[in-house]
Amino acid sequence: MKNATALLLFVLLSPLAAAPQEVAKYVCVLHTQVQSDKPGVCPVCGNDLIPSDLASSGLFSFTCPDHRELQMSAPGKCPKCGKALVAEDLRRKQQVTYLCPMHPAVTSSFPLKCPRCGMDLVREDQLEKKSAAYRCPMDPDVVSGKPATCSRCGMKLFPVDASELVHFPTALSVEPTGFRSGQRIRLRFQVQNPVTGEQVREFDIVHDKRLHLFIVSQDLDYFDHIHPEQADDGSFSVETTLPRPGYYRVFADFLPTGGAPQLIQKSLVTADCRSDLFSSLARLAPDENPSRTTDGMTVTLTTEPATFIAGREAALSYYLKDAATGAPVTDLQPYLAAWGHTFILNEDGSEPIHTHPAEEVPPGAERSAAHNKPEISFQAFFPKPGFYRVWTQFQRRDRVSTFVFTIEVKRLR
């Protein structure tokens, strides 16, 4: 009996009886059911598999070997050169952020130049950032919109936490108040500091303007992109006309200096509107034809990936041709410091997206001599499934042309 017990213990403790170690696996980040015990490609989408421990950590990105400033959340092709993106392990990479001293919203993982002003980006940890509000650590009710000392204890006020500067209350007034379609109206915006309660006067210039305004009809058939002018008191005003009776959405895109970027939505309705809100809702269907011709240009839309997935980043690429000759269009004019602008809105109007091309326009004097590539790509993140209307604008021969598309974003299964 003793011999049998000793033999059993020997077998249990023997290296031969030890549980086999788990073999390192590789997975597809788009199709997690695809797994392998060795490197390879996904048979569903053709993208390279990545180590499963890297995938589960979430600390990875996909970048182009030639354009490392591009960081994507999903595999695909580089919107600049078309090369396949490769996975990068962010666990082994020192996290350094560079930003523009003039435009703090412009950030990068690389020491590039600011696409808005051309200044060199500097390390975030070496830059004293300006805040939209400051507070006394001893008397927290003492606040100011600029650096100062406490009126009670004399201590220096410190920048408030960035979480307090996420949303800036914005008021919209219309003159006249009871306006009809086709009538000239004036829209006025006033932005309030969420900490001090004061009216904001300082805004960063983003793509040549301090405020971009998008007006979209409830049914998504009408679109306008205009730019209110700032008054001495900090408010913004612009005159416009709503072409037909109905409901309209207004989106104000701006960046208070020292605060977070804002994309504020407001609603308007004409006095001669006879329809109800529900019957005015958009009822979209995805396009069957990916090409549009407007103002002598033919634009063809391709996407990467081919199917949009909610919660994933995607690239919308437009190939531009002259409608008369079929030649590639390379004579675009920079429009608001970019080769184009794209505004995207889902069917119920809850998810506005404002994006610009991946290829940057040269700054300063170089801008007038620059030539665009005939294929221009925009990056966009679609937060939820559904139909989306896309308005993309290019400027050529002193005319801004708008190309309209409808796409479908599907749920990840």
Secondary structure, 3 states (H helix, E strand, C coil): CHHHHHHHHHHHHCHHHCCCCCCCCEECCCCCCCEECCCCECCCCCCECEEHHHHHHCCEEEECCCCCCCCECCCCECCCCCCECEEEEHHHCCCCCEECCCCCCCEECCCCECCCCCCECEEHHHCCCCCCCEECCCCCCCEECCCCECCCCCCECEECCHHHHCCCCEEEEEECCCCCCCCEEEEEEEEECCCCCCECCCECCECCECEEEEEEECCCCCEEEECCEECCCCCEEEEEECCCCCEEEEEEEECECCCCCEEEEEEEECCCCCCCCCCCCCCCCCCCCCEEEECCEEEEEEEECCCEECCCEEEEEEEEEECCCCCECCCCECCCCCCCEEEEEECCCCCEEEECECCCCCCHHHHHHCCCCCEEEEEEECCCCEEEEEEEEEEECCEEEEEEEEEEEECCC
